[in-house]
Amino acid sequence: MRVLLARHGETPWNAEGRYQGQVDIPLSDVGLRQAQALGARLREVPIARAVCSPLSRARQTAELALGARDIPLTLDPGLMEIAHGTWEGLLASEIRERDPERMRAWREAPHEVLMPEGESLQHVLDRAWPALARACDGLGPGDTLLVVAHDAVNRVLLCRIMGLPLSRLWSFRQAPTTLNLLEGDSVDGLEVVRLNDCSHHTPLFGEAVHRAL
């Protein structure tokens, strides 16, 4: 089976550098165009099943990626973004002023951080991996699954698949509407074929920037 693991498109808070977490912020105009570009790229790809986070930025991205396909879109709360707690809605610069030690740890040792009134990366993995397993359940060898989630969710899933500790979370990137192609006989046998592929809207040596996770 194949899994297309995508991230949602840009939101206004992404562009501003605000931590959004589980606040339901929709796509910006840029994000809508990114999602439309993703849909154009996937137009000829047969997709058997589609699952996404219930947050509107992921749902909008999934709907535009699916285009005119007559496929039900399943919403799974296990794929929601990490709960940033009291950081949500704040600029990165504001967090550095208000919670500097935790922000430093988030950048240097993210696996050790519990968000204030929120989640840790392990909490996210503990709910996101079963969500991915549910999404993969019953897929045939030639089936393709589309999953649209979030930056932290994608990163923890990819860390597990690649055998990386969560401390290595920042060792790769997840751009807006990026595609990660995974293949395997089962969810536990998935391998990474493509990582952070956003060529549908960004040149090879360009960068689709986001300023907060």
C-alpha positions as CSV (number, residue, x, y, z in Angstrom):
1,M,0.0,0.0,0.0
2,R,1.0,3.6,-0.5
3,V,0.4,6.5,2.0
4,L,0.5,10.1,0.8
5,L,1.1,12.0,4.1
6,A,0.5,15.7,3.5
7,R,0.5,18.8,5.7
8,H,-2.2,21.4,5.4
9,G,-1.6,24.7,3.5
10,E,-0.5,28.0,5.0
11,T,-2.8,29.9,7.4
12,P,-2.7,33.5,8.3
13,W,-1.3,32.5,11.7
14,N,1.5,30.5,10.0
15,A,2.4,33.6,8.0
16,E,2.5,35.7,11.1
17,G,4.4,33.2,13.1
18,R,1.7,32.5,15.6
19,Y,1.4,29.1,17.4
20,Q,-2.0,27.8,16.4
21,G,-2.0,24.3,17.8
22,Q,-5.7,23.2,18.1
23,V,-7.2,26.6,17.4
24,D,-9.3,26.2,14.3
25,I,-7.7,28.6,11.9
26,P,-8.7,28.3,8.2
27,L,-6.3,28.5,5.2
28,S,-5.1,31.8,3.9
29,D,-5.4,32.7,0.2
30,V,-1.8,31.4,-0.2
31,G,-2.8,28.2,1.6
32,L,-5.8,27.7,-0.7
33,R,-3.5,28.1,-3.7
34,Q,-1.1,25.6,-2.3
35,A,-3.8,23.1,-1.7
36,Q,-5.2,23.6,-5.2
37,A,-1.6,23.0,-6.5
38,L,-1.5,19.8,-4.5
39,G,-4.8,18.8,-6.0
40,A,-3.5,19.5,-9.5
41,R,-0.5,17.3,-8.8
42,L,-2.6,14.4,-7.5
43,R,-5.3,14.7,-10.2
44,E,-4.2,11.5,-12.0
45,V,-3.3,9.6,-8.8
46,P,-5.9,6.9,-7.9
47,I,-6.8,7.4,-4.2
48,A,-8.7,4.7,-2.5
49,R,-9.3,6.4,0.9
50,A,-8.8,9.8,2.5
51,V,-8.5,10.7,6.1
52,C,-7.6,14.1,7.8
53,S,-7.6,16.0,11.0
54,P,-10.9,17.7,11.8
55,L,-9.3,21.1,12.0
56,S,-10.6,23.2,9.0
57,R,-7.1,23.9,7.6
58,A,-6.5,20.2,7.2
59,R,-10.0,19.5,6.0
60,Q,-9.9,22.3,3.4
61,T,-6.5,21.0,2.1
62,A,-7.8,17.4,1.9
63,E,-11.0,18.5,0.0
64,L,-8.9,20.5,-2.5
65,A,-6.4,17.7,-2.9
66,L,-9.2,15.2,-3.6
67,G,-10.8,17.5,-6.2
68,A,-13.8,15.9,-7.9
69,R,-13.2,12.4,-6.7
70,D,-16.3,10.7,-5.1
71,I,-14.4,9.6,-2.0
72,P,-15.8,10.1,1.5
73,L,-13.3,12.1,3.7
74,T,-13.0,10.7,7.2
75,L,-12.1,13.1,10.0
76,D,-10.0,11.6,12.8
77,P,-9.3,13.7,15.9
78,G,-6.2,11.6,16.5
79,L,-4.6,13.6,13.7
80,M,-5.1,17.0,15.3
81,E,-2.1,19.3,15.8
82,I,-0.3,19.2,19.1
83,A,-2.1,21.2,21.8
84,H,0.2,24.1,22.5
85,G,-1.9,25.1,25.5
86,T,-1.3,28.7,26.6
87,W,1.1,29.3,23.7
88,E,-1.8,29.2,21.2
89,G,-2.4,32.5,19.5
90,L,1.0,33.9,20.6
91,L,3.8,35.0,18.3
92,A,7.1,33.1,18.7
93,S,8.7,36.4,19.9
94,E,6.0,36.7,22.6
95,I,6.7,33.2,23.8
96,R,10.4,33.8,24.0
97,E,9.7,36.7,26.3
98,R,7.0,35.0,28.5
99,D,8.3,31.4,28.6
100,P,12.0,31.5,27.5
101,E,13.2,28.3,29.2
102,R,10.5,26.2,27.7
103,M,11.0,27.8,24.3
104,R,14.7,27.0,24.5
105,A,14.0,23.4,25.4
106,W,11.4,23.2,22.6
107,R,14.2,24.0,20.1
108,E,17.0,22.1,21.8
109,A,15.2,19.1,23.4
110,P,11.6,19.0,22.1
111,H,11.0,15.4,23.4
112,E,11.3,16.7,26.9
113,V,8.7,19.5,26.6
114,L,5.2,19.4,28.0
115,M,3.3,22.4,26.6
116,P,1.7,24.6,29.2
117,E,-1.8,23.2,29.7
118,G,-1.1,21.2,26.5
119,E,0.6,18.1,25.2
120,S,4.0,16.6,24.7
121,L,5.3,15.0,21.5
122,Q,4.8,11.6,23.0
123,H,1.2,12.4,23.7
124,V,0.8,13.3,20.0
125,L,2.5,10.1,18.8
126,D,0.4,8.0,21.2
127,R,-2.8,9.2,19.5
128,A,-1.5,9.9,15.9
129,W,0.0,6.4,15.3
130,P,-3.3,4.6,16.1
131,A,-5.1,7.1,13.8
132,L,-2.7,6.2,11.0
133,A,-3.2,2.5,11.7
134,R,-7.0,3.0,11.5
135,A,-6.6,4.8,8.2
136,C,-4.4,2.0,6.8
137,D,-6.6,-0.9,8.0
138,G,-8.0,-3.0,5.2
139,L,-6.1,-1.3,2.4
140,G,-4.9,-3.6,-0.4
141,P,-1.4,-3.9,-1.8
142,G,-2.2,-1.5,-4.7
143,D,-4.3,1.0,-2.7
144,T,-3.3,4.6,-2.0
145,L,-4.3,6.4,1.1
146,L,-4.3,10.2,1.5
147,V,-3.7,11.5,5.0
148,V,-3.7,15.3,5.6
149,A,-2.5,16.4,9.1
150,H,-0.2,18.9,10.7
151,D,3.5,19.7,11.2
152,A,4.0,18.1,14.6
153,V,1.8,15.2,13.7
154,N,3.7,14.4,10.5
155,R,7.0,14.8,12.2
156,V,6.3,12.4,15.1
157,L,4.8,9.8,12.6
158,L,7.9,10.1,10.3
159,C,10.2,9.9,13.3
160,R,8.7,6.5,14.2
161,I,8.7,5.2,10.6
162,M,12.4,6.2,10.2
163,G,13.4,4.9,13.6
164,L,14.4,8.4,14.8
165,P,14.0,9.5,18.5
166,L,11.6,12.4,19.0
167,S,14.7,14.4,20.0
168,R,15.5,14.5,16.2
169,L,12.1,16.2,15.4
170,W,13.8,19.2,13.8
171,S,16.2,17.2,11.6
172,F,13.9,17.4,8.6
173,R,11.2,19.9,7.5
174,Q,7.5,19.8,6.7
175,A,6.5,22.6,4.4
176,P,2.9,23.7,3.8
177,T,1.0,21.1,1.6
178,T,4.2,19.0,1.5
179,L,3.9,15.4,0.4
180,N,5.6,12.4,2.1
181,L,5.3,9.2,0.2
182,L,5.3,6.0,2.3
183,E,5.1,2.4,1.1
184,G,4.8,-0.9,2.8
185,D,2.8,-4.1,3.4
186,S,1.4,-2.8,6.7
187,V,1.5,0.3,8.9
188,D,4.4,-1.1,10.9
189,G,6.3,-1.9,7.7
190,L,6.1,1.5,6.1
191,E,9.2,3.0,4.5
192,V,9.8,6.6,3.4
193,V,10.0,6.9,-0.3
194,R,9.8,10.7,-0.6
195,L,10.2,13.3,2.3
196,N,8.9,16.9,2.3
197,D,8.2,17.0,-1.4
198,C,6.5,20.4,-2.2
199,S,7.6,20.7,-5.8
200,H,4.0,21.4,-6.8
201,H,4.4,25.0,-5.5
202,T,8.1,25.5,-4.6
203,P,11.2,25.3,-6.8
204,L,13.9,22.8,-6.0
205,F,16.1,25.4,-4.3
206,G,13.3,27.4,-2.9
207,E,11.7,27.2,0.5
208,A,8.1,27.2,1.6
209,V,8.5,28.9,5.0
210,H,6.4,28.7,8.1
211,R,7.4,30.5,11.2
212,A,5.8,28.6,14.0
213,L,5.0,25.0,15.2
